[in-house]
């Protein structure tokens, strides 16, 4: 896991983080991780894979349909070797 240092954090902010962490029964470090996680990965974010799977189910698309489409469009010509 990556370590991050935060420089020049005002003392008031650090104190507020410590209080907030205590309210959530966590360490200050765990509280900062939770805050950062919530900021960059919000609960209501769009999950592309889930959205595409839901759309496929709604229109009745199956794995067999996708495989058939891929077989029709796949380029079957042999690859040319690279020349250096």
Secondary structure, DSSP 8 states (H G I E B T S, - for coil): -------S--HHHHHHHHHHHHHTT--HHHHHHHHHHHHHS-TT---HHHHHHHHHHHHT--HHHHHHHHHHH---S-------
